[in-house]
Amino acid sequence: MKKNVDPRLTEDVDQILKEIGLRIKSQRKQIANNYEDFARTHCFNKVTLSRIESGENSSLKSIIILARKVGIQIEDLFKGIQ
C-alpha cells in the first residue's frame, strides 16, 4: 500500500533539485558552454546531465559524481538548502 505524500513536501524537494541543478549548470558552463561537449569530454551521460541540470529526479550518486566533475565540493552543493 502506497502512502500519500504531502504535496508541499514534494514541491519543496522539487525546488531543492532545481537549485542543485542550477548550481551544477552554472559551474559546468564555466568549463564548457555546451552540455553535450562537456558530457563527451568528461565521460558523463548527456541525458543524465541534462536531467540533473533541469532539476529532474536523479540518483544522488549521479548528482555527486557530476558535482565532482564540475569541481563543486559536496558541502557547497547543498550549502544554504533547508
N, C-alpha and C positions, 0 to 999 in steps of 0.2 A: 504494500500500500504506500503510495507516494504522499509525502507530507506537503501541505500547502506552504509556500514561502511568501513571506511578507513582500509585496511588490516594491515597497520603499527600499528594502534591503537589496533587492535585485538592481534597482535603479542606482543605488549607491555604489555597488560593485561595478556596474557598467561605467560609471563616471571614473572610478579608480583605474579601470583598464584603459579608458580613453586617455587619461592623464599619463599613464605609464607609456602608452603608445606614442603620445606627443613628445615625451622626453627622449625616447629612443629615436624617433624620426628626426628630431632636431639635431641630435648628436650624429646620426648616420649621415645627414645632409652635409655635415662638415667634412665627412670622409668621401662621400660620393653622392652627387645630387640625384642620380638615377638609382632607384632601389634595385632594379634588375642587375645593373653593373655591380652594385655592392654585393648582392646575393651571389653572383657568379664568382667574383673575386674572393669572397670570404667563405665560400662553400656552405652557403645557407640557403634553404629552400625559399624561393622568391614568393610563393603563395603564403607560406608561414610568416615571412617578413611583412608582407602586405597586411595580413590579418592582425598581427601584433600592432603595427603602426596605426591601424584603423580602430584599435580598441576592441577587436572581436575576441571572443573567448579563446584563449590559447593555453597550452600547458605552461605551468610555472617553469618547468625545465627549459622549454624553448625560450621563454622570456629571459631567464637568467643567462643562457648561452648567448643570446643576441645582445643583451646588455654588456656582457664581457667583450664581445666582438667590436662593439662601438666605443668601448672604453668607459662605460659607466660603472662605478662601484655600486654594489648591491644596496648598500645603505643610502646612497644618493638617489637610486632609482625610486625608493619608497619614502624618501625624506619629505616630511610635512603632510603625508597622506594619513588620514584618520580612518 
